[in-house]
Amino acid sequence: MKETFDIVLLLALPASGKSEVRRYLANVPGTELEKDFHIGDTLQLDDFPYVHMMRRADDELLRLSKARIFFQSGDKPFIDPKDWGTLVHLLNEDYRDLMKKNVTETASASELLMDRIDAAGEKAGIAPRLAGLDKITRAAVSATLEREARAMLKEKHAAYPSSFEGKTIVMEAARGGPQGSAMPLKAPFGYQYSLGQMDPEILAKAVILYVWVTPEESRRKNTARTNPDDPGSILHHGVPMDVMLNDYGCDDMEWLEHNSDVPGTIAVTSGGKKFHLPIGRFDNRVDTTSFLRAPKPEWPAPRVAAVRAGIKAATDKLYSMQAAAKKQ
């Protein structure tokens, strides 16, 4: 059996410590990463940059006295919650591009991004929105997004490896539903919906590393990490409180695990096929990871050891479950 995971879905509520876990793993030497965590050199995919760019597009539309097309307002949830599916389809495309090392040459990275968002939205059941803008408005939105869109595209292409041997793809996402919701969460909220929108090829290879926090702790850490001067940052962006309560007031991971027909897994149906994704929990209900936002020389050794032990316990479980499944 291969010693490293092909794909790790790093899932949790916002500010739970997902990006901090990624930061820690990125600083573990390659041989140790493989030996102790069953993770190879990591290739990162994340849907947050798309949320950020959709908000940037809305901000420009508002500046032009036009109606927003993605979010109810600057501090509220999606107008159409099926955009949770839009984000998954953008990740699916990023995964396929990564595996095929697709390099897209384009005169305008923002126009490419806008077309991609519309196409992903259609797959989620939403009619194209950016394509419906008048020519002058679209040109203004495109100009506003171009610098960041170009940087995103360059970063995407630069991440393509010469070989996938010894590599692990880490896909990060947060999902949930309104505070006080009954389970199971109704589509398009929650992990049941979003995982069901994932490419079957991803699901066939994936395990889930779930960073476990309470919604209350998620909200506390979200407030603590927020830097209003760095809204596009993976480590320091803040989620508006209305969104925290109505999109992330709870999540369905515990319900899905307890109701799976295979213990220790999340059952997901996609493309007409059922998958059982092993799940390992890293317990961060009492914050053990916020210190990882600081420069590495400032990381206290005892706290690093605690993070290491928690992640290792989760990934060891995932590896043993995956090994057992492959013997069947």
C-alpha positions as CSV (number, residue, x, y, z in Angstrom):
1,M,0.0,0.0,0.0
2,K,1.1,3.5,-0.7
3,E,2.6,5.1,2.4
4,T,1.0,8.6,1.9
5,F,-2.6,9.8,1.3
6,D,-3.5,10.9,-2.2
7,I,-6.0,13.5,-1.1
8,V,-6.8,14.9,2.4
9,L,-10.0,17.0,2.7
10,L,-9.2,19.4,5.5
11,L,-12.7,20.4,6.8
12,A,-14.0,22.4,9.7
13,L,-15.9,25.5,10.7
14,P,-14.2,28.9,10.0
15,A,-11.3,29.9,12.2
16,S,-11.2,26.4,13.6
17,G,-7.5,26.0,12.8
18,K,-7.5,24.5,9.3
19,S,-5.1,27.0,7.9
20,E,-3.0,26.8,11.0
21,V,-2.8,23.0,10.6
22,R,-1.7,23.5,7.0
23,R,0.9,26.0,8.1
24,Y,2.3,23.5,10.7
25,L,2.4,20.6,8.1
26,A,4.1,22.9,5.6
27,N,6.9,23.3,8.1
28,V,7.4,19.6,8.8
29,P,10.4,18.1,7.0
30,G,9.4,15.8,4.1
31,T,10.6,12.5,5.5
32,E,9.0,13.3,8.9
33,L,5.8,14.4,7.3
34,E,5.5,11.1,5.4
35,K,6.6,8.9,8.3
36,D,4.6,10.5,11.1
37,F,1.5,11.8,9.3
38,H,1.3,9.7,6.0
39,I,1.3,13.0,4.1
40,G,3.6,13.7,1.2
41,D,4.7,17.0,-0.1
42,T,1.5,19.0,-0.1
43,L,-0.4,20.5,-3.1
44,Q,-3.0,23.0,-1.8
45,L,-6.5,23.7,-3.1
46,D,-8.8,26.1,-1.2
47,D,-12.2,27.7,-2.1
48,F,-11.7,30.8,0.1
49,P,-10.0,32.8,-2.6
50,Y,-13.1,32.4,-4.8
51,V,-15.4,33.7,-2.0
52,H,-13.0,36.7,-1.6
53,M,-13.1,37.5,-5.4
54,M,-16.9,37.2,-5.5
55,R,-17.1,39.7,-2.7
56,R,-14.6,42.0,-4.5
57,A,-16.9,41.8,-7.6
58,D,-19.9,42.8,-5.6
59,D,-18.0,45.7,-4.0
60,E,-17.2,47.0,-7.4
61,L,-20.8,46.7,-8.6
62,L,-21.9,48.6,-5.5
63,R,-19.4,51.3,-6.3
64,L,-20.9,51.6,-9.8
65,S,-24.4,51.9,-8.2
66,K,-25.3,48.4,-9.5
67,A,-27.0,45.6,-7.7
68,R,-24.9,42.9,-6.0
69,I,-25.1,39.5,-7.7
70,F,-23.4,37.2,-5.1
71,F,-24.0,38.4,-1.6
72,Q,-27.0,40.0,0.2
73,S,-24.6,42.7,1.4
74,G,-21.0,43.1,2.4
75,D,-21.5,41.4,5.7
76,K,-24.3,38.9,4.9
77,P,-24.6,35.4,3.3
78,F,-25.0,34.4,-0.4
79,I,-28.0,35.6,-2.2
80,D,-28.4,32.1,-3.6
81,P,-27.0,29.5,-1.2
82,K,-26.5,27.1,-4.2
83,D,-23.2,29.1,-4.5
84,W,-21.9,26.6,-2.0
85,G,-22.0,24.2,-4.9
86,T,-20.4,26.8,-7.2
87,L,-17.4,26.8,-4.9
88,V,-17.2,23.0,-5.1
89,H,-17.3,23.0,-8.9
90,L,-14.5,25.5,-9.0
91,L,-12.4,23.2,-6.7
92,N,-13.3,20.3,-9.0
93,E,-11.9,22.2,-11.9
94,D,-8.8,23.2,-10.0
95,Y,-8.3,19.5,-9.2
96,R,-8.6,18.5,-12.8
97,D,-6.3,21.3,-14.0
98,L,-3.8,20.2,-11.4
99,M,-3.8,16.6,-12.4
100,K,-3.5,17.5,-16.1
101,K,-1.2,20.4,-15.4
102,N,-3.4,22.6,-17.6
103,V,-1.8,26.0,-18.3
104,T,-4.3,28.6,-19.5
105,E,-2.8,31.5,-21.5
106,T,-5.2,34.5,-21.4
107,A,-5.0,38.2,-22.0
108,S,-7.3,38.8,-19.1
109,A,-7.1,36.6,-16.0
110,S,-10.2,38.3,-14.5
111,E,-12.3,37.6,-17.6
112,L,-11.2,33.9,-17.3
113,L,-12.1,33.9,-13.7
114,M,-15.6,35.5,-14.3
115,D,-16.3,32.9,-17.0
116,R,-15.2,30.1,-14.6
117,I,-17.5,31.4,-11.8
118,D,-20.5,31.5,-14.2
119,A,-19.8,28.0,-15.5
120,A,-19.4,26.6,-12.0
121,G,-22.6,28.3,-11.0
122,E,-24.5,26.7,-13.9
123,K,-23.4,23.3,-12.7
124,A,-24.8,24.2,-9.2
125,G,-28.1,25.3,-10.8
126,I,-27.6,29.1,-11.0
127,A,-28.0,31.0,-14.2
128,P,-24.9,33.0,-15.3
129,R,-24.7,36.4,-13.6
130,L,-21.4,38.0,-14.6
131,A,-22.3,37.3,-18.3
132,G,-25.4,39.3,-17.8
133,L,-23.6,42.5,-16.9
134,D,-23.6,45.3,-19.5
135,K,-20.4,45.8,-21.4
136,I,-19.2,48.9,-19.5
137,T,-20.0,47.4,-16.1
138,R,-18.3,44.1,-16.9
139,A,-15.2,45.9,-18.1
140,A,-15.1,47.9,-14.8
141,V,-15.5,44.7,-12.7
142,S,-12.8,43.0,-14.8
143,A,-10.4,45.8,-14.4
144,T,-10.9,45.8,-10.6
145,L,-10.3,42.1,-10.3
146,E,-7.4,41.7,-12.8
147,R,-4.4,42.1,-10.5
148,E,-5.6,39.6,-7.9
149,A,-7.0,37.2,-10.6
150,R,-3.6,37.3,-12.4
151,A,-1.8,36.5,-9.2
152,M,-4.2,33.6,-8.5
153,L,-3.7,32.2,-11.9
154,K,0.1,32.5,-11.7
155,E,0.1,30.8,-8.3
156,K,-2.1,28.0,-9.6
157,H,0.2,27.3,-12.5
158,A,3.4,27.6,-10.4
159,A,2.1,24.9,-8.0
160,Y,2.0,22.2,-10.7
161,P,4.6,19.6,-9.8
162,S,7.0,17.8,-12.1
163,S,5.7,14.6,-10.7
164,F,2.8,13.5,-8.4
165,E,5.0,10.8,-6.8
166,G,5.0,11.3,-3.1
167,K,2.6,14.2,-3.2
168,T,-0.6,14.7,-1.2
169,I,-3.3,17.1,-2.3
170,V,-4.9,19.0,0.6
171,M,-8.3,20.5,-0.1
172,E,-9.5,23.0,2.5
173,A,-13.2,24.0,2.9
174,A,-15.7,25.1,5.6
175,R,-19.4,24.3,5.5
176,G,-22.3,24.5,7.9
177,G,-25.8,25.7,8.3
178,P,-28.0,28.2,10.3
179,Q,-27.7,28.2,14.1
180,G,-30.2,25.8,15.6
181,S,-30.9,23.8,12.4
182,A,-32.3,20.3,12.7
183,M,-30.2,17.5,11.2
184,P,-29.6,16.5,8.5
185,L,-29.0,19.9,7.1
186,K,-31.0,20.7,4.0
187,A,-29.2,21.2,0.7
188,P,-27.4,23.3,-0.3
189,F,-26.0,23.7,3.3
190,G,-23.6,21.4,5.0
191,Y,-21.0,18.8,4.1
192,Q,-23.6,16.3,2.9
193,Y,-24.5,18.6,0.0
194,S,-21.0,19.9,-0.8
195,L,-19.2,16.6,-0.6
196,G,-21.9,15.2,-2.9
197,Q,-21.0,17.8,-5.5
198,M,-17.3,16.7,-5.6
199,D,-15.8,14.9,-8.5
200,P,-16.1,11.1,-7.9
201,E,-12.3,10.8,-8.7
202,I,-11.6,13.0,-5.7
203,L,-14.0,11.0,-3.4
204,A,-12.4,7.7,-4.5
205,K,-9.0,8.8,-3.2
206,A,-9.9,11.1,-0.3
207,V,-9.8,10.9,3.5
208,I,-11.2,13.6,5.8
209,L,-9.2,15.4,8.5
210,Y,-11.7,17.2,10.5
211,V,-10.7,20.0,12.8
212,W,-13.2,19.8,15.7
213,V,-14.4,23.0,17.3
214,T,-17.7,24.2,18.7
215,P,-19.6,26.9,16.8
216,E,-19.0,29.2,19.8
217,E,-15.2,28.6,19.6
218,S,-15.3,29.1,15.9
219,R,-16.9,32.5,16.3
220,R,-14.5,33.5,19.1
221,K,-11.4,32.6,17.0
222,N,-12.9,34.2,13.9
223,T,-13.1,37.5,15.8
224,A,-9.6,37.1,17.2
225,R,-7.9,36.4,13.9
226,T,-9.7,39.1,11.8
227,N,-7.4,41.7,10.2
228,P,-9.6,44.2,8.3
229,D,-6.5,45.3,6.4
230,D,-5.9,41.9,5.0
231,P,-9.3,40.5,3.8
232,G,-7.8,38.2,1.2
233,S,-5.5,36.4,3.6
234,I,-5.9,32.7,4.3
235,L,-4.7,33.1,7.9
236,H,-6.2,36.5,8.8
237,H,-9.5,37.0,6.9
238,G,-12.6,37.5,9.0
239,V,-16.1,36.0,8.3
240,P,-19.0,38.5,9.0
241,M,-20.9,37.6,12.1
242,D,-24.2,37.3,10.2
243,V,-22.5,34.7,8.0
244,M,-21.1,32.9,11.0
245,L,-24.6,32.5,12.5
246,N,-26.5,31.7,9.4
247,D,-24.0,29.7,7.3
248,Y,-21.8,28.3,10.1
249,G,-24.0,28.3,13.1
250,C,-23.7,24.5,13.2
251,D,-22.3,21.8,10.9
252,D,-23.4,18.3,10.1
253,M,-20.2,16.3,10.4
254,E,-21.1,14.6,13.7
255,W,-24.5,13.7,12.3
256,L,-23.0,12.3,9.1
257,E,-20.4,10.2,11.0
258,H,-23.0,8.8,13.4
259,N,-25.4,8.0,10.6
260,S,-22.9,6.4,8.2
261,D,-23.5,2.7,7.4
262,V,-19.7,2.1,7.8
263,P,-18.3,3.2,11.2
264,G,-15.6,5.8,11.2
265,T,-16.6,7.1,7.7
266,I,-18.7,9.7,6.0
267,A,-21.0,8.2,3.4
268,V,-21.2,10.3,0.2
269,T,-23.1,9.7,-3.0
270,S,-21.8,11.4,-6.2
271,G,-22.1,10.5,-9.8
272,G,-24.5,7.7,-8.9
273,K,-21.8,5.9,-6.8
274,K,-21.6,5.7,-3.0
275,F,-18.2,6.4,-1.3
276,H,-17.2,5.9,2.3
277,L,-14.6,8.5,3.3
278,P,-12.6,7.7,6.5
279,I,-12.7,10.6,9.0
280,G,-10.2,11.5,11.6
281,R,-10.8,14.2,14.2
282,F,-8.2,16.7,15.4
283,D,-9.7,18.0,18.6
284,N,-9.2,21.8,18.8
285,R,-12.2,22.6,21.0
286,V,-9.7,24.1,23.4
287,D,-7.5,26.2,21.1
288,T,-4.1,24.6,20.5
289,T,-3.2,26.1,17.1
290,S,-3.5,30.0,17.1
291,F,0.2,30.3,18.0
292,L,1.0,28.9,14.6
293,R,0.1,32.2,13.0
294,A,3.3,33.6,14.5
295,P,6.7,33.2,12.8
296,K,8.1,29.7,13.3
297,P,11.0,30.8,15.6
298,E,8.3,31.9,18.0
299,W,6.5,28.6,18.3
300,P,6.8,27.1,21.8
301,A,8.1,23.6,21.6
302,P,5.6,22.1,24.1
303,R,2.7,23.5,22.1
304,V,4.2,22.2,18.8
305,A,4.4,18.8,20.4
306,A,0.7,18.9,21.4
307,V,-0.3,19.9,17.9
308,R,1.9,17.1,16.5
309,A,0.3,14.5,18.8
310,G,-3.2,15.5,18.0
311,I,-2.7,15.5,14.2
312,K,-0.8,12.3,14.3
313,A,-3.5,10.5,16.2
314,A,-6.1,11.5,13.6
315,T,-3.9,10.6,10.6
316,D,-2.8,7.3,12.0
317,K,-6.5,6.4,12.4
318,L,-7.2,7.5,8.8
319,Y,-4.2,5.4,7.5
320,S,-5.3,2.3,9.3
321,M,-8.9,2.6,8.1
322,Q,-7.8,3.2,4.5
323,A,-5.4,0.2,4.7
324,A,-8.2,-2.0,6.0
325,A,-10.6,-0.9,3.3
326,K,-8.1,-1.7,0.6
327,K,-7.7,-5.2,1.9
328,Q,-11.4,-5.9,1.5
